[in-house]
Amino acid sequence: MKGVLILLGIIAVSVVMCGMIPFWLMPKLGVAVALPVIMVPGEVVWEDFLGVSGLTVTNTLIGTLVADVLVLIFAFGAVRKMSEVPGRWQSLFEVLTDALYGLAKSTAGPNARRIFPLMATIFLFLLIANWIKLVPGAESIGLMHCAAEGINGYERNGVLLKVDEPMNPGTRATQADYDACHHAGAEEDAAGIAHEGEGESGEGIESEQSAIELTAETGTAPRDDLYAVTPFLRGAATDLNLALGLGLIAFIAIQYFGVRALGVSYFAKFLNTPALENAGKRPMGIMDFVVGLLELVLEFAKIISFGFRLFGNLFAGGVLLFVMSFLISMLVPAAVYVLELFVGLIQAFVFSMLLLIFSSVAMQGHGSEHQEAGH
């Protein structure tokens, strides 16, 4: 009987959370979930920031800066007042860094001390950056603006988008809709200026007349019902620029660690000239030289491997979360949130571990060629 009651409770909760709330209550209140605007590049939040022409601030850049600040707060907050009896903050920091250093030592051995600072920093940054986007409102609160051409827009209900139907994809805006929306805003601004300047000058009236003329040029009445939202903050790793940038940093770090440990002989892995010297007696040396060239190509491919692995998983996870929230805005997306928590952790761990492994391998000898070079 107890199991039956539990089953009935689960069914009741599912009906309310997955049926009544998203498909009846929220549309009735005009606050159903809108179809999010899915963009691969970071979306511009401010143009000509601080009055500097050409300086644009994207929501992924804001996400990166927020993650940077949180990493610094976490690190300096933990080490600012070190004590023999650590508090919760210091304990968390020590447990995390000890676990990462133990992992680095077991993988890279004596080279772990050199690689660990960069590996741990990238891990902490990616972990925080990946989890920031899961904070409620992180990718849903932002600037409301006229929907550009090709973007699905909705009517405006104050500071919210008005969505009064479940799974309503909105209306795809055209260039005429976008222009009319902007002209409508210009007309409202001009009317306000005219009202404030009444009795003082004729500038307000002229501005209002100009706005009316602009509206007439479009051939349509001003529309203010096609709006979209650009979030203030978006997951940093969902921007391919950051993913490839971290991949480039990892690539440069790997080469640096290799050269520092082996010197110039490190490049013998890619340009195996000693193998060509003995090609007459050992024809396979030519094959060894060709393999070295392939290694060189694969080395540069690591940048793409690092970047696209991180970007693909995080961007796909964000899209999945958007779609699930749009289809069923309650209960089910919570399971996706839990999944994304693990994905964010795993991707930060994988990126840092690949950096650790590749750097460790680069700091080791390259078989017989390295031994001959050493002699």
C-alpha positions in Angstrom: 0.0 0.0 0.0 2.9 2.3 0.8 4.4 1.7 -2.6 1.0 2.5 -4.3 0.8 5.8 -2.4 4.3 6.7 -3.5 3.5 5.9 -7.1 0.3 8.0 -6.9 2.3 10.9 -5.4 4.8 10.7 -8.2 2.0 10.7 -10.8 0.3 13.7 -9.1 3.5 15.7 -8.9 4.3 14.9 -12.5 0.8 16.0 -13.7 1.1 19.3 -11.8 4.7 20.1 -12.7 4.8 18.7 -16.2 1.2 19.4 -17.2 -0.8 22.0 -15.3 2.0 24.5 -14.6 3.7 24.7 -18.0 0.7 24.0 -20.3 -2.0 25.9 -18.4 -0.9 28.2 -15.6 2.1 29.8 -17.1 0.5 30.5 -20.5 -2.6 31.9 -18.7 -0.3 34.3 -16.9 1.6 35.1 -20.1 4.9 33.9 -18.8 5.4 30.6 -20.6 8.9 29.8 -21.7 10.0 31.6 -24.9 12.1 29.9 -27.6 15.6 31.1 -26.8 17.8 32.6 -29.4 20.6 30.1 -30.1 23.7 31.8 -31.4 27.2 30.2 -31.9 29.2 33.4 -31.4 29.0 35.5 -28.3 26.1 38.0 -28.5 27.0 41.7 -28.2 25.6 43.3 -25.0 27.3 46.7 -25.3 28.7 48.5 -28.3 31.4 51.2 -28.1 31.8 50.3 -24.4 33.0 53.3 -22.2 32.8 55.5 -25.3 35.6 53.6 -27.1 34.7 53.1 -30.7 34.8 49.5 -31.8 35.0 48.1 -28.3 32.2 45.6 -27.9 31.4 43.5 -24.9 29.8 40.2 -25.4 27.9 38.1 -22.9 30.6 35.3 -23.2 33.2 37.9 -22.3 31.2 38.9 -19.3 31.0 35.2 -18.3 34.8 34.9 -18.7 35.5 37.9 -16.5 33.0 36.7 -13.8 34.7 33.3 -13.8 38.1 34.9 -13.5 37.0 37.1 -10.6 35.4 34.1 -8.8 38.6 32.0 -9.2 40.7 34.8 -7.7 38.2 35.3 -4.8 38.3 31.5 -4.1 42.1 31.3 -4.2 43.0 34.5 -2.4 40.2 34.0 0.1 41.5 30.6 1.0 45.2 31.6 1.4 44.8 35.1 2.8 44.6 33.8 6.4 46.1 30.4 6.5 45.9 28.6 9.9 46.8 25.2 11.3 43.2 24.6 12.0 41.6 25.4 8.6 38.2 26.8 8.3 35.7 25.6 5.7 37.0 27.8 2.9 40.6 26.8 3.5 39.7 23.2 3.9 37.8 23.1 0.6 40.8 24.7 -1.1 43.3 22.3 0.4 41.2 19.2 -0.4 40.8 20.3 -4.0 44.4 21.3 -4.6 45.8 18.2 -2.8 43.6 15.9 -5.0 44.7 17.7 -8.1 48.4 17.6 -7.1 48.2 13.9 -6.2 46.7 13.2 -9.6 49.4 15.3 -11.3 52.2 13.5 -9.3 50.9 10.0 -10.1 50.7 10.9 -13.8 53.7 13.2 -14.4 56.0 12.0 -11.6 58.9 14.5 -10.9 57.6 16.8 -13.6 54.3 17.4 -11.8 55.6 20.4 -9.8 56.1 22.3 -13.1 52.8 21.4 -14.8 50.5 21.6 -11.7 50.0 25.4 -11.4 48.7 25.8 -15.0 46.8 22.5 -14.9 45.0 23.4 -11.6 44.3 27.0 -12.7 42.7 25.9 -16.0 40.6 23.2 -14.1 39.3 25.7 -11.5 38.5 28.3 -14.2 36.7 25.9 -16.5 34.8 24.3 -13.6 33.5 27.7 -12.4 32.9 29.0 -15.9 30.9 25.8 -16.8 28.8 26.0 -13.6 28.1 29.7 -13.8 25.8 29.2 -16.8 23.6 26.9 -14.7 22.8 29.6 -12.2 19.1 30.6 -12.7 18.8 33.7 -14.8 22.4 33.5 -16.1 21.3 32.9 -19.7 17.8 34.2 -19.5 18.0 37.7 -18.0 19.4 40.4 -20.3 18.7 43.3 -22.6 15.3 43.3 -24.4 15.5 44.7 -27.9 13.8 44.6 -31.2 14.1 41.2 -32.9 16.6 41.3 -35.8 15.8 39.8 -39.1 15.6 36.0 -38.9 15.2 36.0 -35.1 12.0 34.8 -33.5 10.3 37.6 -31.5 7.5 38.0 -29.1 5.2 40.8 -27.8 6.5 42.8 -24.9 4.8 42.6 -21.6 6.6 45.2 -19.5 10.0 43.8 -18.7 9.0 40.3 -19.8 8.3 38.7 -23.1 4.6 37.9 -23.5 4.2 34.2 -24.2 0.6 33.1 -23.7 0.7 29.7 -25.5 2.7 26.7 -24.5 5.6 25.9 -26.9 5.0 29.0 -28.8 8.0 29.6 -31.1 7.1 33.2 -31.6 7.1 35.1 -34.9 10.2 35.3 -37.2 11.0 38.9 -37.7 11.7 40.4 -41.1 13.8 43.4 -41.9 10.6 45.5 -42.2 9.5 44.4 -38.7 12.9 45.3 -37.3 12.9 48.7 -38.9 9.3 49.4 -37.9 10.1 48.5 -34.3 13.0 50.9 -34.2 11.0 53.6 -35.8 8.3 53.1 -33.3 10.9 53.5 -30.5 12.2 56.6 -32.2 8.7 58.1 -32.5 8.1 57.5 -28.7 11.5 59.2 -27.9 10.7 62.1 -30.2 7.3 62.6 -28.6 8.9 62.6 -25.2 11.5 65.2 -26.3 8.7 67.3 -27.8 6.8 67.2 -24.6 9.8 68.2 -22.4 10.8 71.0 -24.8 7.4 72.5 -25.3 7.4 76.2 -25.0 11.2 76.3 -25.0 12.2 75.5 -28.6 11.0 73.9 -31.8 13.5 71.1 -31.7 11.1 68.6 -30.1 8.5 69.2 -32.7 11.0 68.8 -35.5 12.3 65.5 -34.0 8.7 64.2 -33.7 8.0 65.1 -37.3 11.3 63.3 -38.4 10.2 60.2 -36.5 6.8 60.2 -38.2 8.5 60.7 -41.6 10.8 57.7 -40.9 7.7 55.6 -40.0 6.0 56.6 -43.2 9.0 55.5 -45.2 8.6 51.9 -44.0 5.1 51.7 -45.4 3.9 49.9 -42.3 2.5 51.0 -39.0 5.1 50.9 -36.1 5.2 47.5 -34.4 6.4 46.9 -30.9 5.4 43.2 -30.6 8.6 41.5 -31.9 11.2 41.6 -29.1 14.0 39.2 -28.2 16.4 39.1 -25.2 20.2 39.1 -25.3 21.4 37.6 -22.0 23.9 39.6 -19.9 25.9 36.5 -19.1 26.5 33.3 -21.1 28.7 30.3 -20.5 32.3 31.3 -21.4 33.1 27.9 -23.0 30.1 28.1 -25.3 32.1 30.7 -27.2 34.5 29.0 -29.7 37.0 31.9 -29.2 37.6 31.0 -25.6 37.7 27.2 -26.3 40.3 27.7 -29.1 42.2 30.3 -27.0 42.6 27.8 -24.2 43.6 25.2 -26.7 46.3 27.5 -28.0 47.5 28.2 -24.5 47.7 24.4 -23.8 49.6 23.9 -27.0 52.2 26.6 -26.2 52.5 25.3 -22.7 53.2 21.7 -23.9 56.0 23.0 -26.3 57.4 25.1 -23.5 57.6 22.2 -21.0 59.1 19.9 -23.7 61.8 22.4 -24.6 62.6 23.2 -21.0 63.1 19.5 -20.2 64.9 18.3 -23.3 66.3 21.4 -24.9 66.7 21.5 -28.7 66.6 17.7 -28.9 62.8 18.0 -28.2 62.3 19.0 -31.8 63.9 15.7 -33.0 60.5 14.2 -32.4 59.1 16.1 -35.3 62.2 16.7 -37.5 64.0 13.4 -37.1 67.2 14.3 -39.1 69.3 11.7 -37.4 67.1 9.0 -39.0 68.0 10.4 -42.4 71.7 10.3 -41.7 71.6 6.5 -41.5 69.0 6.0 -44.3 71.6 4.2 -46.5 72.2 1.5 -43.9 68.8 1.7 -42.4 66.1 2.5 -45.0 63.4 2.5 -42.3 64.9 5.8 -41.2 63.0 7.5 -44.0 59.8 6.1 -42.6 60.8 7.4 -39.1 61.4 10.9 -40.6 57.9 10.8 -42.3 56.3 9.7 -39.0 58.0 12.6 -37.4 56.3 15.0 -39.9 53.0 13.3 -39.1 53.7 13.9 -35.4 54.2 17.6 -36.2 50.8 17.8 -37.9 49.1 16.0 -35.0 50.8 18.4 -32.6 49.1 21.3 -34.2 45.8 19.4 -34.4 45.8 19.3 -30.6 44.7 23.0 -30.7 41.5 21.9 -32.5 41.1 18.8 -30.4 41.3 20.8 -27.2 39.0 23.6 -28.4 36.3 21.8 -30.2 35.9 19.1 -27.6 35.3 21.7 -24.9 33.1 23.9 -27.1 31.0 21.1 -28.6 30.1 19.5 -25.2 29.3 22.7 -23.4 27.4 24.3 -26.3 25.4 21.2 -27.0 24.5 20.9 -23.3 23.3 24.5 -23.3 21.1 23.9 -26.3 19.7 20.7 -24.7 18.8 22.7 -21.6 17.1 25.4 -23.6 15.1 22.9 -25.6 14.0 20.9 -22.6 13.0 24.1 -20.8 11.0 25.3 -23.8 9.2 21.9 -24.2 8.5 21.2 -20.5 9.5 24.1 -18.3 9.2 22.3 -15.0 10.6 19.2 -13.4 12.2 17.5 -16.4 14.8 20.3 -17.0 16.0 19.7 -13.4 17.4 16.3 -14.6 19.3 18.1 -17.4 20.7 20.5 -14.8 22.1 17.6 -12.8 23.5 16.2 -16.1 25.1 19.5 -17.0 26.7 19.7 -13.5 28.6 16.5 -14.3 29.3 17.5 -17.9 30.9 20.8 -16.6 33.0 18.9 -14.1 34.1 16.2 -16.5 35.0 18.7 -19.3 37.1 20.7 -16.9 38.8 17.5 -15.7 39.4 16.1 -19.2 40.9 19.4 -20.5 43.3 19.7 -17.5 44.2 16.0 -17.7 45.0 16.2 -21.4 47.2 19.1 -20.7 48.9 17.2 -17.9 49.4 14.0 -20.0 50.6 15.8 -23.2 53.0 18.0 -21.2 54.4 15.0 -19.3 54.9 13.1 -22.5 56.6 16.1 -24.1 59.1 16.3 -21.1 60.2 12.6 -21.6 62.7 11.2 -24.0 61.7 10.1 -27.5 63.2 6.6 -27.6 66.5 5.8 -29.4 66.7 9.1 -31.1 66.8 11.0 -27.8 69.3 8.6 -26.4 71.6 9.1 -29.4 71.2 12.8 -29.1 72.1 12.6 -25.4 75.3 10.6 -26.2 
